Amino acid sequence: MIMALIGVLALVFLLFWLMKKLNKRVMISDSRNMKILERINLGPDKMLLLVSICGRCMVLGVTSNHTEKICDLEQTEEELTRRDENGNPSFGESFKTVLSGMMGKNKDN
């Protein structure tokens, strides 16, 4: 009876491990048209996402109950992520600039 219990427990752990491995494969998508470029957590279940869809970038506000497009960006994904020796800003700097510009527009309204 103890051997049967050990066998059932081993089977449960094996199934748990397999499901964990399979879920990782399902969650990782190799999408060419849609990418999450940056994620900023604002609090529990609240975040800002910078996403690229077919090369166009936009900022999304996401909560546990709602997703809303905040704005479309004029820059493309390549422009935001480019870093070269000519002084173009890095992606993080570009994102901070966009966010600060959005915050300035909201204060003016």
C-alpha positions as CSV (number, residue, x, y, z in Angstrom):
1,M,0.0,0.0,0.0
2,I,2.9,2.4,0.8
3,M,4.5,1.6,-2.6
4,A,1.2,2.5,-4.4
5,L,1.1,5.8,-2.5
6,I,4.7,6.6,-3.5
7,G,3.9,5.6,-7.1
8,V,0.8,7.9,-7.2
9,L,2.8,10.8,-5.7
10,A,5.6,10.3,-8.2
11,L,3.1,10.3,-11.0
12,V,1.6,13.6,-9.7
13,F,5.0,15.2,-9.5
14,L,5.9,13.9,-13.0
15,L,2.7,15.4,-14.5
16,F,3.3,18.7,-12.7
17,W,6.8,18.9,-14.1
18,L,5.5,18.0,-17.6
19,M,2.8,20.7,-17.5
20,K,5.3,23.3,-16.3
21,K,7.6,22.5,-19.2
22,L,4.8,22.5,-21.8
23,N,3.3,25.8,-20.5
24,K,6.7,27.5,-21.0
25,R,6.7,26.4,-24.6
26,V,3.2,27.7,-25.1
27,M,3.8,31.0,-23.4
28,I,6.9,31.8,-25.5
29,S,5.6,32.9,-28.9
30,D,7.8,33.6,-31.9
31,S,5.6,36.2,-33.4
32,R,7.0,38.4,-36.1
33,N,4.2,40.9,-36.1
34,M,3.6,41.6,-32.4
35,K,6.3,42.2,-29.6
36,I,6.3,43.6,-26.1
37,L,9.3,45.9,-26.2
38,E,9.2,47.2,-22.6
39,R,7.1,46.7,-19.5
40,I,6.9,49.0,-16.5
41,N,5.0,47.8,-13.3
42,L,3.1,50.7,-11.7
43,G,1.6,48.6,-8.9
44,P,-0.1,45.4,-8.2
45,D,-1.9,44.3,-11.4
46,K,-1.1,47.6,-13.1
47,M,1.5,48.2,-15.8
48,L,2.5,50.2,-18.9
49,L,3.5,48.3,-22.0
50,L,5.3,49.5,-25.0
51,V,4.3,47.2,-27.8
52,S,5.1,46.9,-31.5
53,I,2.4,45.6,-33.8
54,C,3.5,45.3,-37.4
55,G,6.3,47.8,-36.9
56,R,4.1,50.5,-35.3
57,C,4.6,51.3,-31.6
58,M,2.0,52.1,-29.0
59,V,1.7,52.5,-25.3
60,L,-0.9,50.4,-23.5
61,G,-2.2,50.6,-19.9
62,V,-3.0,47.2,-18.5
63,T,-4.8,46.4,-15.3
64,S,-6.4,43.1,-14.1
65,N,-9.8,44.2,-15.5
66,H,-9.0,46.5,-18.4
67,T,-6.5,47.2,-21.3
68,E,-6.5,50.6,-22.9
69,K,-4.4,52.1,-25.6
70,I,-2.9,55.3,-24.3
71,C,-1.2,56.6,-27.4
72,D,0.4,55.8,-30.7
73,L,4.0,56.6,-31.1
74,E,5.5,58.2,-34.2
75,Q,8.7,56.2,-33.9
76,T,9.0,52.7,-35.3
77,E,10.4,49.8,-33.4
78,E,13.7,50.1,-35.2
79,E,14.0,53.8,-34.3
80,L,13.3,53.1,-30.6
81,T,15.7,50.3,-30.2
82,R,18.5,51.6,-32.3
83,R,21.7,52.6,-30.6
84,D,24.6,53.8,-32.6
85,E,27.6,56.1,-32.4
86,N,25.8,59.1,-34.0
87,G,24.2,60.1,-30.7
88,N,20.8,58.4,-31.2
89,P,19.2,57.7,-27.8
90,S,19.0,54.2,-26.4
91,F,15.6,52.5,-26.1
92,G,15.3,53.3,-22.4
93,E,16.0,57.0,-23.0
94,S,13.5,57.1,-25.8
95,F,10.8,55.5,-23.7
96,K,11.5,58.0,-20.8
97,T,11.2,60.9,-23.3
98,V,7.9,59.6,-24.6
99,L,6.5,59.1,-21.1
100,S,7.6,62.5,-19.9
101,G,6.0,64.0,-23.0
102,M,2.8,62.2,-22.3
103,M,2.8,63.4,-18.7
104,G,3.3,67.0,-19.8
105,K,0.4,66.8,-22.2
106,N,-1.9,65.3,-19.5
107,K,-1.0,68.2,-17.1
108,D,-1.8,70.8,-19.8
109,N,-5.4,69.4,-20.3
